[in-house]
Amino acid sequence: MTIKDSDKRIFLFIKEHIENNGVSPTLTEIKEHFNYKSLTSVQRAIIKLEDNNLLIRDKYQQRGINITKESKTTVNIPIVGNVACGSPLLAIENIEGYIPTDKKFISGDEKGYFYLRAVGDSMNEAHINDGDLILVKLQQTADDGQKVVALINDEATVKFLKKGSDYIALMPKSSNSLHKPIILQSGDPLIIQGVVVNVFGL
């Protein structure tokens, strides 16, 4: 079952509250923290998180929310903005929040990973659709054929990397014929920001 970003933020708030205070927040504290007008939105989110085995709740206790064993196998990975899957889009470096991510998707230091939100349709035939969350491993090199997040003149884009003898190409894979390869010659500004390791549709 898909978990919305808003529900993930509530889960993270609950988890941090328990870690910092030893007890869970009340529903009212969650409502006030996120400036919700009523408890209904909070209750719906809690039910969704219970359905996904992230939380267990004692409805008769004011602070009866607990983290399940399954959720303790997650780490919090930052989401740092959008990335273009069409025309390159300026990378937003401000961290928007954190997403609980199963450790099975992480190899090594979790600090070497981040999420970006895909924009556009230039990689839809590579199963990266508009609005998807892209899990990226931070690294400055990549192998031929890998899906990379590349920075060109301060604009970030995600494409397949193709290495030629005297050029590098960033290749789309799209049902939209308007998207064309970006060909870069030696000396052209290009920075590999990371390699795509997973994609999570919303």
C-alpha positions, 0 to 999 in steps of 0.5 A, a space after each residue: 500500500 502506498 504511503 503519502 508524503 504527508 503520512 511519512 512526515 507524521 511517521 517521522 515526527 512520531 518516531 523522533 518524538 519517541 526517540 527524544 521523549 521516550 513516549 509517543 505524541 498525542 493525536 492533538 500534539 500531532 495535529 498542532 505540529 502539522 497545523 491540521 484543522 481537525 484530528 480527522 486527518 491525523 487519525 486517517 494517517 495513523 490508520 494508514 501507517 498501521 495498515 502498513 505495519 509501521 505503527 501499532 496503537 493502543 486506542 485506550 491510551 493517550 500516548 499509545 502509539 508505538 513503532 513496530 519492529 518492521 519500521 525499526 529497520 528503516 533509515 531516514 533519507 533526505 528529499 532535496 527537491 526536484 529533478 527534471 525528466 525532460 528539460 533540465 530543471 534547476 536543482 533545489 538543494 534545500 532539504 524538504 524533509 526525510 523519508 523512512 526507507 527500508 535498509 535493504 535499499 541502502 548499501 554502506 553509509 546512509 548519509 550517501 543517499 538522497 531522494 529527488 522528485 522526478 518531473 516530466 516524462 523523458 524517462 517514463 519507459 525506464 519506469 520513472 514517471 512524473 512525481 516519482 521519488 528517485 532514490 539516488 546514491 551520491 557519487 561522482 562517477 558512473 558506468 556506461 548505461 547507468 541511470 544518473 543524476 547529472 548537473 549541467 550548468 547548475 541544472 539537474 536531470 536524470 538520464 541514462 549515461 552513454 560514454 563514447 570515445 570523445 563524448 558523453 551522452 545523456 539519453 532519455 527513454 521515453 514514449 514522447 519523441 520530443 525528448 532528445 539525447 544531450 550530447 556533451 563534448 570533452 570540456 563541456 560542463 558536466 557533474 555526475 551527482 549520483 546514480 539512481 538505485 531505486 524508484 518509488 511511484 506515488 
